[in-house]
Structures are given as structure tokens and as C-alpha cells.
Amino acid sequence: MLLASVNLNKRLGASGARSGLAAWLRAHGVDVVVAQEPFTPADRTPPALGGFTFAGGDGRLAVWITEELSPPAVSSPRPWVQRIELEWLIVLQVHLDAYAAASRTAQLAELTAMAAAENGRPLLVCGDFNLAPRPEDGLFGEDSSTFTTPAERAALRQLTQESGLVDTTGGGAPLFTFERVSSGRSSRFRCDLALLSDHLTATTTVAPDSSVRTGPAAFTDHSALLIDLPVTLRAAEPRDVLFALGDLTGRDSAAPTGREYQSHKTAMSRQVPSPASRAVTRFLTGPLSVASVLDHGCGRGTDVAHYRSAGLDAEGFDPYDGFGRPRPDRTGFDLVTSMFVLNVLPDPWQRIQALKDAASFARPGGHVVVVTRSPEEIARAAADGGWVAHHDGFWSSRSKGTFQRGMDHGEITALARRAGLVPAGTAPVLPLTGVCHAVLAKPGG
């Protein structure tokens, strides 16, 4: 999904700017556009944008989505921030105060609280921040501008650090997104930002585009940000039909919706314990002094039986009722295992929630072991099976509603930090081939 973020400087009421924006969106294949200061007055009827549906907002902040896609839920917690739900991703679109540093500092503190209230859900915070994150990001002539205060930069650092966000365009020399001449000297700022949850940076591309303000077809005075996200949005419902095609044919040609994911269908029917569970009992339970184990997402329970045969106090839990492994009444396990669970969950938010739940069963100072299919293995399987891309992975079977994604150690660890887990530095590395794993610790012991 390609999202464009741009400050339109209240120009969308002019037909030339409107047609210029529409042509630029079509040329780049943009799916969603989030706009700061799109039109004036703020309470006017939003101008029509060819090929797009207005999804919400006003002349301060607004959202349009291509007509082929279903409009997202949009709300405005404050006049300067808009909350947009794009499937599993939350977008906070902002336009911070353009005049008062103290107001921007307070707004950044509010943003930090809003991000914390999302409870770990993946975030993109984008828009016009009206500040320079680093001294080199704001220049007056060749000197650092004094427009941005140390207090603002400290508040921005607090937002990124506490929320686990990365300033995606902040590496290297600044790419200025706003330039003008003031008092005979150039004023240049990198003030249009995209702050992204750190575990999404490997699967997201962010590219500033200055052609919207400097090219022959310019329609604003700010650069745009093109943000290619691993999100698959739902198709819009047909407007002029009495029945869906599936109602007539008995088949559903579209991809399953969120309610139709059936991750349990990826569970294997094993006659023997998995290699991962055998590695746990051979290399891990002794060095970590493990006496009790919970297999979280245990499927039919073959590995639970293996742990018990090794003399461990073991239980299994799987949220699919058909496997007959209900949620345990107790917590405080020395070790919780999550074997090939994260890679069948269709988005990062569900993976974080699964890790949080797994961690809740471990005792303070206990451990969680996560094993996933590797990116290389999934890439081969997708190529061989003709799998269809979906979110950051693939439908391994659209008809069954099963999903697969390859995950490496770094991604597992980044998600685990969102669940309150940290890498267990002294734990043995399991000698497993063709898969990825991480041994994690629950702080507090």
C-alpha cells in the first residue's frame, strides 16, 4: 500500500492544484493520501479529487483513499492530529503549531501519550511537524536556524524513544522538504517527517519527493513523502449490484477478510516431536534450570507430550478450540515456547499480541523461546507455490485463509521488545537449520 503525506498549503480549492495533485497521485499509484492544510476555509465541503474518495477530516487535516479501496476509520482526537486505522496499522497524521515553540513542545508530549495509549500497536506518525529534528535539519542561510528550540527536540526524542519510533528520513545529510527566502537569506527545513515503529522499517520504504514543489507541475510548497507500507487494504464494496459474485456462484473470489484468517489450518499433524522441541530439551532446559514449560500455540500437543516425557511439568495451550487445549489456569512457567506461531499470524499487531500473551505465562526471570520459518524458506515456498502477496507475507492458501511470513532473529527480537521481553544474552543458541529462533527473557527475576 502506497501512502502519500503532503502539506498542500490550503491550495486544493484551486482547480490547477487539484488537477496537479490528482495527476501526481495517479502517476505514482498512490492508494491513500493524508494532507495537511488541504483547503480553506477549514469547514468547507471537501473538494472532489478525481479517482479518490474523501475519508474524513477538514481543512486542517484530511484523508482521501482511492475509489477501489474501502475507506478507513478516521477520527480527530485534536484539531492538529488525526487518527487513521489502516487495517492493523495506526496512522497519526499531524500538523503541529506553525508559530509557537511552546505549543509544539506540548503537542509532542500529547503525541507521546497518544502513542502509549495504542498499547504497542504498530504506528506511523507523519505530517508537517514545523520543526527541525536536528540542528542541521533547519538552516537559515548556512547557519543553524534558531526556530526550533532544545525543548522541542527533547520532546521529539522522548516521543521516538518511548514509542519505539524511527525517523525514517533522518539518516545522513538532510533532504529539506520546505524552502523559502526570508530577509534575503534562504530558509531550509526538513520538517515533513515519517516516524515509524522500528520493527516495520525493514519492510517499509519512505521516499521524499520534491517535484510537487519544484517541478513544472508543482502544486504546493512542501515536498511529499511517499511511504510504501506492508499493508493490504480491503477492496471497496460494489455500489451498484444487488448480490456479490460469491452469492451467485457459491464461491468467494476475494481474499479472506480479517475474520476469515484460519491460522490453525497451518498446524502439522506430527507423529514425533518437532526438531525445535527436541533442541529445547537437549540444549536449553538444563542450562536455564527449567522445570515447567508451557507450549503456547501447541496445536495438537505432540511437543507437550515430548516435554512431559523429558520429566518436565508441561502444559499446552492453543486458542483454536478444536485442538482441545484450553487456556491454563496458572502462570509462572519457567519456560514458554512459541513454535511456528508468529509466522502464521497475518500482521505485526497480532504477533505482538501473541507474544504479550505468551510472556504473561512466564515467571519474572523466566524465558520465552520463539521459533519461526525463515525468510529464505518462505521465499522459496512462495515462488514454488505461486503464493499471493498479502500484508508483509503471503496467502499460502487463499481458500483456506492461511498466511505465512518468514521472520529472522532481528524481527523476532524487535517484536518481543514490544511485548516486554528482552534477548537472553547467556542462553545457548539452538542448533536448528532452516528456521530462525530467539531465546528471550522476561525481566523482573
C-alpha positions in Angstrom: 0.0 0.0 0.0 1.4 3.4 -1.0 0.6 6.3 1.3 1.4 9.9 0.4 1.8 12.6 3.1 1.9 16.2 1.9 1.2 19.7 3.2 -1.0 21.3 0.4 -0.7 24.9 1.8 -4.5 25.3 1.5 -4.4 25.2 -2.3 -6.7 22.3 -3.0 -9.6 24.7 -3.7 -7.8 25.9 -6.9 -8.6 23.7 -9.9 -5.0 23.8 -11.1 -3.6 22.5 -7.8 -6.3 19.9 -7.6 -5.7 18.5 -11.0 -1.9 18.6 -10.4 -2.3 16.6 -7.2 -4.6 14.1 -8.9 -2.2 13.6 -11.8 0.7 13.1 -9.4 -1.2 10.6 -7.3 -2.1 8.6 -10.5 1.4 8.7 -11.8 2.8 7.2 -8.6 0.0 4.8 -7.9 -0.9 6.2 -4.5 -3.6 4.4 -2.5 -4.0 6.8 0.4 -3.2 10.5 0.7 -3.0 12.3 4.0 -2.9 16.0 3.6 -2.1 18.8 6.0 -3.7 22.2 5.3 -5.5 20.9 2.2 -8.1 23.7 1.8 -9.7 26.8 3.2 -11.9 27.6 5.0 -11.5 24.6 7.2 -15.2 23.8 7.4 -16.0 24.0 3.7 -17.2 20.9 1.8 -14.0 19.0 0.8 -13.1 19.4 -2.9 -13.6 16.3 -5.0 -10.4 14.6 -6.0 -10.7 12.5 -9.2 -10.4 8.8 -8.6 -10.4 9.2 -4.8 -13.0 9.0 -2.0 -12.9 11.5 0.8 -12.4 9.5 4.0 -12.5 12.2 6.7 -11.2 15.4 8.1 -11.4 19.1 7.3 -9.2 22.0 6.1 -6.6 21.3 8.7 -6.1 17.6 8.2 -7.8 15.3 5.6 -7.6 11.8 4.1 -8.5 10.5 0.7 -8.4 6.9 -0.5 -8.5 5.5 -4.0 -12.0 4.5 -5.1 -11.0 0.9 -5.4 -10.4 0.5 -1.6 -12.7 0.6 1.4 -12.5 3.8 3.4 -10.7 3.5 6.8 -12.0 4.6 10.1 -10.9 8.2 10.8 -11.1 10.3 13.9 -9.7 13.6 15.2 -8.5 13.4 18.8 -7.3 17.1 18.5 -7.6 19.7 15.7 -3.9 19.1 14.9 -3.8 15.3 14.9 -5.9 12.7 13.0 -6.1 9.0 13.8 -6.5 6.7 10.8 -7.0 2.9 11.0 -5.4 1.1 8.1 -6.1 -2.5 8.9 -3.5 -3.3 11.7 -1.6 -0.1 11.4 -2.5 3.2 13.1 -1.5 6.4 11.3 -1.4 9.6 13.4 -1.3 12.4 10.9 -0.1 15.7 12.4 0.2 19.4 11.7 2.0 20.9 14.6 1.7 24.6 15.5 3.5 26.7 12.9 4.2 29.7 15.2 4.8 28.8 18.9 7.6 26.5 20.1 5.9 26.0 23.4 2.7 24.8 21.7 4.8 22.3 19.6 6.5 21.0 22.7 3.2 20.4 24.4 1.7 18.8 21.3 4.7 16.4 21.1 4.1 15.4 24.8 0.4 14.7 23.9 1.5 12.6 20.9 3.7 10.6 23.3 0.7 9.9 25.4 -1.5 9.0 22.4 1.2 6.6 21.2 1.4 4.9 24.6 -2.4 4.6 24.6 -2.2 2.4 21.5 -0.6 -0.2 23.8 2.1 -1.4 21.3 0.1 -1.3 18.1 2.2 -0.6 15.1 2.4 3.2 14.4 3.2 5.7 11.6 3.3 9.3 12.8 3.6 11.5 9.8 2.9 15.0 8.6 4.2 18.6 9.0 6.0 18.9 12.4 7.1 22.5 11.8 10.4 21.8 13.4 13.9 20.6 12.6 14.7 17.4 14.4 18.5 18.1 14.3 20.3 21.4 14.1 21.4 20.5 10.5 17.8 19.9 9.5 17.0 23.7 9.8 19.2 26.2 8.2 19.0 30.0 7.8 21.5 30.8 5.2 24.3 28.5 6.0 23.8 28.7 9.8 21.6 26.5 12.0 18.2 28.2 12.4 17.1 29.1 16.0 13.4 28.5 15.1 13.4 25.0 16.7 14.2 25.0 20.5 16.1 22.4 22.5 12.8 21.7 24.4 11.1 20.7 21.1 14.0 18.4 20.2 13.9 16.8 23.6 10.2 16.2 23.3 10.6 14.7 19.9 13.3 12.4 21.2 11.0 11.3 24.1 8.3 10.5 21.5 10.6 8.3 19.4 12.3 6.6 22.3 9.3 5.8 24.4 7.2 4.8 21.4 9.9 2.8 19.6 9.7 5.0 16.5 12.3 5.7 13.9 12.7 9.0 12.0 12.8 7.3 8.6 14.3 10.2 6.7 16.7 11.2 9.4 19.8 9.4 8.3 22.7 11.2 6.6 22.6 14.7 5.1 19.1 16.3 5.4 16.7 16.3 2.5 14.9 19.6 3.0 11.2 19.4 2.5 10.5 23.2 2.8 12.5 26.1 1.4 11.8 29.8 1.1 13.7 33.1 1.0 13.4 35.3 4.1 15.2 38.6 4.6 17.3 37.8 1.6 18.5 34.5 3.0 17.4 31.0 2.3 15.4 29.2 5.0 15.5 25.4 4.6 13.9 22.8 6.8 13.3 19.0 7.0 10.1 19.4 8.8 7.8 16.9 7.0 8.5 13.6 8.8 7.5 10.0 8.9 8.1 8.3 12.3 7.6 4.6 12.0 7.6 1.7 14.5 11.1 0.2 14.5 10.1 -3.3 13.6 8.5 -2.1 10.4 11.5 -0.3 8.9 12.8 -3.4 7.1 9.5 -3.8 5.2 8.7 -0.1 4.5 10.2 2.3 2.1 10.0 6.1 2.6 11.0 8.5 -0.2 10.7 12.3 -0.2 9.5 13.7 -3.5 10.4 17.4 -4.1 8.8 17.5 -7.6 5.5 18.5 -6.1 7.0 21.9 -5.0 9.9 22.5 -7.5 8.9 20.7 -10.7 7.0 22.2 -13.7 3.7 20.7 -12.4 4.3 21.8 -8.8 1.1 22.2 -6.7 2.4 23.0 -3.2 5.4 24.4 -1.4 6.2 21.3 0.6 7.8 18.1 -0.5 5.7 15.0 -0.3 6.6 11.7 1.4 5.8 8.5 -0.4 5.5 5.7 2.2 5.3 2.1 0.8 3.8 0.1 3.7 3.3 -3.7 4.1 -0.4 -3.3 4.4 -3.1 -4.9 2.2 -6.2 -2.8 2.3 -9.7 -4.2 1.6 -11.4 -3.6 -1.7 -14.4 -1.3 -1.7 -17.8 -2.9 -1.7 -19.6 -2.7 -5.1 -22.1 0.1 -5.1 -24.5 -0.8 -7.9 -25.1 -4.6 -7.5 -27.8 -6.4 -5.7 -25.6 -9.5 -5.0 -22.0 -10.1 -4.6 -20.4 -12.5 -7.1 -19.9 -15.1 -4.3 -23.6 -15.0 -3.6 -24.4 -16.1 -7.2 -21.6 -18.6 -7.7 -21.3 -20.0 -4.1 -17.6 -19.1 -4.2 -15.7 -16.1 -2.8 -13.2 -14.8 -5.3 -11.8 -12.2 -3.0 -9.1 -12.7 -0.3 -10.4 -13.6 3.1 -11.2 -10.8 5.5 -9.7 -10.5 8.9 -12.5 -12.6 10.4 -11.6 -15.4 7.9 -8.0 -16.0 8.8 -7.6 -19.6 9.8 -4.1 -19.9 11.2 -4.9 -23.2 12.9 -5.0 -24.9 9.5 -1.2 -24.5 9.3 -0.7 -26.8 12.2 1.0 -30.1 11.3 -0.1 -33.5 12.4 3.1 -34.8 13.9 3.8 -38.4 15.0 7.1 -37.4 16.6 8.2 -34.3 18.4 9.3 -31.3 16.4 13.1 -30.8 16.0 12.7 -27.5 17.8 11.2 -29.1 20.9 13.9 -31.7 20.9 16.5 -29.0 20.7 14.8 -27.2 23.7 15.1 -30.3 25.9 18.6 -31.2 24.8 20.3 -27.8 24.9 18.1 -25.3 26.8 16.2 -26.7 29.8 19.3 -27.8 31.6 21.3 -24.6 31.4 18.3 -22.5 32.2 17.2 -24.7 35.1 13.8 -25.2 33.6 11.3 -27.4 35.5 8.0 -26.2 34.0 7.1 -25.5 30.3 4.0 -24.1 28.5 3.8 -24.7 24.8 1.9 -21.6 23.7 0.1 -22.3 20.4 0.7 -26.1 20.8 -1.6 -27.3 18.1 -2.5 -30.9 18.7 0.0 -31.2 21.6 2.8 -33.6 20.3 5.5 -31.4 21.7 3.7 -31.2 25.1 3.9 -34.9 25.3 7.6 -34.7 24.5 8.3 -32.2 27.3 6.5 -34.5 29.8 8.4 -37.5 28.6 11.6 -35.5 29.4 10.4 -35.1 33.0 9.1 -31.6 32.7 5.9 -30.2 34.2 4.4 -29.3 30.9 1.1 -27.9 29.6 -0.1 -26.8 26.3 -2.5 -24.0 25.1 -4.0 -23.3 21.7 -6.7 -20.7 21.0 -8.3 -23.0 18.5 -11.0 -24.9 20.4 -10.8 -27.8 18.1 -7.4 -28.9 19.4 -8.8 -29.3 22.9 -6.1 -27.3 24.6 -7.8 -24.7 26.8 -6.1 -21.8 28.4 -4.2 -22.9 31.6 -5.4 -21.6 35.0 -1.9 -21.0 36.2 1.1 -18.8 35.2 4.7 -18.7 36.4 6.2 -21.2 34.0 10.0 -21.3 33.8 9.8 -21.5 30.0 7.2 -20.7 27.4 7.7 -22.0 23.9 6.1 -20.4 20.8 6.8 -22.7 17.8 5.9 -21.6 14.3 3.1 -19.3 15.6 4.3 -15.8 14.8 5.0 -16.6 11.1 1.3 -17.7 10.5 -0.2 -14.6 12.0 -1.1 -12.1 9.3 0.2 -8.9 10.7 2.7 -7.4 13.2 0.0 -6.3 15.7 -1.3 -9.9 16.1 2.3 -11.1 16.5 2.9 -8.5 19.3 -0.4 -9.5 21.0 0.6 -13.2 20.8 4.0 -12.5 22.3 2.4 -10.4 25.1 0.1 -13.3 25.9 2.9 -15.8 25.8 5.0 -13.6 28.1 2.1 -13.4 30.6 2.5 -17.1 31.4 6.3 -16.9 32.1 7.5 -16.1 35.6 9.6 -13.0 36.2 13.1 -14.0 35.2 11.7 -16.9 33.1 12.2 -17.3 29.4 10.3 -17.4 26.1 11.6 -19.3 23.1 10.3 -18.3 19.7 10.8 -20.4 16.5 9.7 -19.2 13.1 10.1 -20.2 9.5 13.0 -18.3 7.9 12.6 -15.6 5.2 14.6 -17.8 2.8 12.3 -20.8 3.3 9.2 -18.8 2.8 10.6 -17.1 -0.3 11.2 -20.5 -1.9 7.8 -21.8 -0.9 6.1 -18.7 -2.2 7.9 -18.9 -5.5 7.2 -22.6 -5.9 3.6 -22.4 -4.8 2.7 -19.2 -6.6 1.6 -17.6 -3.3 -0.2 -14.2 -3.4 1.4 -11.3 -1.5 -0.6 -10.1 1.5 0.5 -7.6 4.1 4.1 -8.4 4.8 3.9 -12.0 3.7 1.7 -14.3 1.6 -1.5 -16.1 1.4 -0.3 -19.7 1.4 -3.9 -20.7 0.6 -6.5 -18.1 0.0 -9.3 -20.6 0.1 -8.2 -21.9 3.5 -7.4 -18.5 4.8 -3.8 -19.4 5.8 -0.9 -16.9 5.8 2.9 -17.3 6.0 5.8 -14.9 6.6 9.4 -15.6 7.0 11.0 -14.0 10.1 14.6 -13.6 11.1 16.1 -13.2 14.6 16.2 -9.4 14.4 12.5 -9.1 13.6 11.5 -11.6 16.3 13.6 -9.6 18.8 12.1 -6.2 17.8 8.6 -7.6 18.2 9.5 -9.2 21.5 10.6 -5.9 22.9 7.1 -4.6 22.3 5.9 -7.4 24.5 8.2 -6.6 27.3 10.8 -9.3 26.5 14.5 -8.9 26.0 17.1 -11.1 24.5 18.6 -13.7 26.9 22.2 -12.9 26.4 23.6 -16.0 28.2 21.2 -18.6 26.8 22.6 -21.3 24.4 21.9 -20.9 20.7 19.8 -23.8 19.4 21.4 -25.7 16.5 18.4 -25.5 14.3 18.6 -25.4 10.5 16.2 -23.8 8.0 14.4 -21.8 10.7 15.0 -18.8 12.9 14.7 -18.5 16.6 15.3 -16.3 19.6 15.6 -17.0 23.3 14.1 -14.2 25.3 13.9 -13.3 28.9 11.1 -11.8 31.0 12.6 -9.1 33.2 12.0 -9.0 36.9 13.5 -12.1 38.3 
